[in-house]
Amino acid sequence: MIEYSVVVTAPSGLHTRPCAQLCNFAKNYAGKIEIIRGEKNANLKSMFKVMSMGIKNGMEVIIRVEGDNEQEMAQSVVEFIRNIKD
């Protein structure tokens, strides 16, 4: 298991469109990927669960990855989050 911290920089946070893009991106990986904010966590492959977390611009989240190629998966997801522009 590996964890990375990342700050969401998308101007509107993880609203519908960027959330859908992120979840679809995460589905490309076979491993388990979670997003954590405070006491809440969600499977990153579940759009509705991620959206229910209310992640906004400037919030720090943790990406937790388990499975083959954890390092590559985690870095790809973190980079994707950093590059969401809305």
Residue frames relative to the residue before (quaternion, step in Angstrom):
aa qw qx qy qz dx dy dz
M 1.0000 0.0000 0.0000 0.0000 0.00 0.00 0.00
I 0.0483 -0.7855 0.6168 -0.0114 3.53 -1.05 0.87
E 0.1259 -0.7941 0.5914 0.0617 3.59 -1.07 0.72
Y 0.0723 -0.7625 0.6421 0.0324 3.51 -1.16 0.76
S 0.2947 -0.7201 0.6003 0.1852 3.53 -1.15 0.69
V 0.0521 0.7883 -0.6104 0.0576 3.58 -1.01 0.82
V 0.3239 -0.7162 0.5846 0.2009 3.56 -1.13 0.72
V 0.4018 -0.7030 0.5368 0.2371 3.56 -0.88 1.00
T 0.1253 -0.8252 0.5502 0.0260 3.56 -0.68 1.14
A 0.4122 0.6899 -0.4915 0.3355 3.60 1.24 0.05
P 0.5538 -0.6618 0.3871 0.3248 3.63 -0.72 1.02
S 0.7761 0.2980 -0.1663 0.5303 3.60 0.98 -0.76
G 0.5425 -0.6212 0.4020 0.3976 3.59 1.23 0.22
L 0.6791 -0.4617 0.3572 0.4450 3.55 -1.20 -0.49
H 0.0840 0.7818 -0.6067 0.1172 3.55 0.36 1.26
T 0.8427 -0.2853 0.1134 0.4423 3.59 -1.30 0.04
R 0.7368 0.4381 -0.2694 0.4389 3.62 0.54 -1.09
P 0.7230 0.4112 -0.2892 0.4739 3.66 0.66 -0.91
C 0.5988 0.5554 -0.3585 0.4522 3.57 1.11 -0.60
A 0.6511 0.5077 -0.3065 0.4737 3.59 0.96 -0.88
Q 0.6474 0.5154 -0.3173 0.4631 3.59 0.97 -0.85
L 0.6669 0.5055 -0.2967 0.4602 3.56 0.93 -0.92
C 0.6749 0.4927 -0.2971 0.4622 3.59 0.88 -0.91
N 0.6440 0.5058 -0.3180 0.4778 3.59 0.99 -0.77
F 0.6174 0.5288 -0.3341 0.4770 3.58 1.06 -0.74
A 0.6678 0.5123 -0.2997 0.4491 3.60 0.90 -0.92
K 0.6208 0.5693 -0.3361 0.4214 3.59 1.09 -0.65
N 0.5470 0.6131 -0.3945 0.4115 3.59 1.25 -0.22
Y 0.7025 0.4321 -0.2476 0.5085 3.57 1.24 -0.36
A 0.4618 -0.7114 0.4698 0.2450 3.55 -1.01 0.89
G 0.6202 0.5888 -0.3413 0.3901 3.59 1.11 -0.55
K 0.5807 -0.5551 0.4657 0.3712 3.52 -1.39 0.02
I 0.0138 -0.7928 0.6085 -0.0301 3.57 -0.80 1.05
E 0.0497 -0.7964 0.6027 -0.0060 3.56 -0.77 1.08
I 0.2176 -0.7203 0.6386 0.1611 3.51 -1.28 0.51
I 0.1055 -0.8103 0.5764 -0.0035 3.56 -0.83 1.04
R 0.0569 0.7555 -0.6511 0.0451 3.55 -1.02 0.90
G 0.8200 -0.0544 -0.0073 0.5697 3.55 -0.43 1.20
E 0.8076 -0.2189 0.2010 0.5094 3.54 -0.78 -1.08
K 0.6306 0.5431 -0.3237 0.4501 3.59 1.28 -0.20
N 0.0423 0.7750 -0.6305 0.0000 3.52 -1.17 0.63
A 0.0667 -0.7948 0.6031 0.0048 3.55 -1.21 0.58
N 0.5389 -0.5620 0.5169 0.3558 3.50 -1.30 0.49
L 0.4171 -0.7430 0.4647 0.2409 3.59 -0.62 1.09
K 0.6272 0.5315 -0.3386 0.4577 3.58 1.25 -0.20
S 0.6534 0.4784 -0.3009 0.5035 3.60 1.31 0.00
M 0.3494 -0.7858 0.4753 0.1858 3.55 -0.16 1.31
F 0.6867 0.4973 -0.2997 0.4374 3.59 0.82 -0.94
K 0.6506 0.5019 -0.3218 0.4704 3.59 1.01 -0.72
V 0.6489 0.5043 -0.3172 0.4733 3.58 0.99 -0.82
M 0.6615 0.5070 -0.3116 0.4564 3.60 0.91 -0.87
S 0.6374 0.5484 -0.3328 0.4270 3.60 1.03 -0.72
M 0.5876 0.5895 -0.3658 0.4165 3.60 1.24 -0.27
G 0.3235 -0.7927 0.4702 0.2143 3.61 1.24 -0.29
I 0.2140 0.8076 -0.5207 0.1757 3.57 0.94 0.86
K 0.1145 -0.8178 0.5639 -0.0033 3.54 -0.67 1.20
N 0.7091 -0.4317 0.3513 0.4329 3.52 -1.37 0.24
G 0.8023 0.2858 -0.2292 0.4713 3.56 -0.97 0.92
M 0.5675 0.5921 -0.3959 0.4131 3.59 1.22 -0.17
E 0.3521 -0.7141 0.5676 0.2097 3.53 -1.11 0.77
V 0.0489 -0.7805 0.6232 0.0080 3.55 -0.97 0.90
I 0.3365 -0.6943 0.5965 0.2212 3.53 -1.32 0.40
I 0.1831 -0.7405 0.6367 0.1133 3.54 -1.02 0.86
R 0.0851 -0.7935 0.6026 0.0025 3.58 -0.67 1.17
V 0.0581 -0.8186 0.5704 -0.0336 3.55 -0.72 1.13
E 0.0117 -0.7677 0.6407 -0.0055 3.55 -1.08 0.85
G 0.5910 0.5694 -0.4298 0.3766 3.57 -0.97 0.85
D 0.7302 -0.3785 0.3165 0.4726 3.53 -1.33 -0.21
N 0.8434 0.1279 -0.1240 0.5069 3.56 -1.11 0.74
E 0.0591 0.8496 -0.5203 0.0636 3.60 0.99 0.85
Q 0.6568 0.5319 -0.3135 0.4330 3.53 0.87 -0.98
E 0.6791 0.4870 -0.2848 0.4697 3.58 0.85 -0.99
M 0.6458 0.5238 -0.3165 0.4566 3.59 0.93 -0.93
A 0.6919 0.4913 -0.2836 0.4466 3.56 0.76 -1.05
Q 0.6728 0.4938 -0.3018 0.4609 3.58 0.86 -0.90
S 0.6422 0.5244 -0.3226 0.4566 3.60 1.00 -0.78
V 0.6749 0.4862 -0.2955 0.4699 3.57 0.91 -0.90
V 0.6432 0.5137 -0.3230 0.4669 3.60 0.94 -0.85
E 0.6564 0.5039 -0.3065 0.4704 3.58 0.92 -0.87
F 0.6230 0.5334 -0.3358 0.4633 3.59 1.02 -0.78
I 0.6578 0.5094 -0.3043 0.4639 3.58 0.91 -0.93
R 0.6596 0.5218 -0.3045 0.4472 3.59 0.93 -0.87
N 0.7459 0.4221 -0.2079 0.4714 3.57 1.10 -0.71
I 0.4285 0.6762 -0.4922 0.3419 3.64 1.20 0.11
K 0.1036 -0.8176 0.5660 0.0190 3.57 -0.74 1.08
D 0.5944 -0.5624 0.3403 0.4632 3.62 1.30 0.02
